[in-house]
Amino acid sequence: MDALRRSRTEPGRSAIPRALLAALLALVACVAPAPGPGEAECPVCRVEGDWACLCVRIEADTPSCEVDGKTYYFCSEECRAAFLEQADRYPRR
C-alpha cells in the first residue's frame, strides 16, 4: 500500500503505466459481446471510451441518423450532434 501511495505523489510515476491501461481497455473492447437484437453501440461513446453509455437500446425515441444508407443510434442527442459535426472522426461499422 505504501508503494501505491508513494507512486501517486511522485512525478512521472503511476501504479499502472498508461500504455498498459490503454492496452487493457482495447482488449476489453475487442472481447465485448456484439449488440443483440434491438441494441446498438453509440459510435461516439465507443471512440471517446465512455463504456457506461456504449450499449444503446433501440426504441422509437432513440436518437439516430442515417449516413450513406446506414442508420446509427446514439445514447443521447449530444452524441448524435457530435457525430453529425465530425462524422469522419467516427469509424463506420
N, C-alpha and C positions, 0 to 999 in steps of 0.2 A: 504494500500500500504506500509505503514511504517513497518508493521509486516512481510510482504513478503520480503522486502529489508533486514530487520534485520535477518530473518531466513536464508538468503543466506550467511550471513557473520559469523554467529555463528557456531562454530564447532559442529558437531553431530546433527544439526537440519536441516530440509528441509521443504519446503512448502507442499510437498506431500510425505508421507513416502514411501520408496522404495517398501515395501510389497504391499501397496495399488496400486501403479503404475503397479507392476507385475501382480496383480490380474486383473486389468482393461485390460491390454494387452492380458491376457489369455482369458478373456471374449470376447473381440473383435475377437480374432482368432476363438473362438467357434461359433460365430454367423455370421462370414463372409460367404458369399454365396459360394457354391461349384463352381469350374471352369465349365464353359459351354462347349458346343461342340467346338472343335478346340482350347481349352485352357488347361493349366495345372498349377500346383504350383511348383515352384522351391523348392525342398526339403531342399537345403542348406539355402536359404533365410528364409524359414519357421523356421528352428532351430535357425538361427542367429538373428531372429527378424527384418529382413530387409523388412518391409512391402511394400516399394516402388517397389521392384523388384519381389514380390511374384507371381503375375499373369504373366504367360508366354503364348504368342500366339504361337501356334504350326504352324510352316511354314517349308518349305523344308530345310532351313539353320539353324533351331533352334538346339542349342547344345543338344544332348541326348545320352543316353547309355542304354543298356539292362542288367539287373541284375536279375538272377533267373526267366527269362522268362517275366519280366515286363519292359516296357520302361519308363524311367524317362526323363523329359525335364528340361532344365535349362535356366536361364536368360542370362548366359554368359559361355564362355569356362573356366573361373576361377572357377565358381561354379561347373561345370562338373568335373574338375580336383580335386577339394576339395572332392567331393562326391566319386570319384573313389579311392582317397587316404585313406579315412576313411569311407567307406560305412556303417559300423556297427554303426556309430555315428548318422546316419540319419534314422528316422523311415520310414518304407516302407508302403505306402498307396496304 
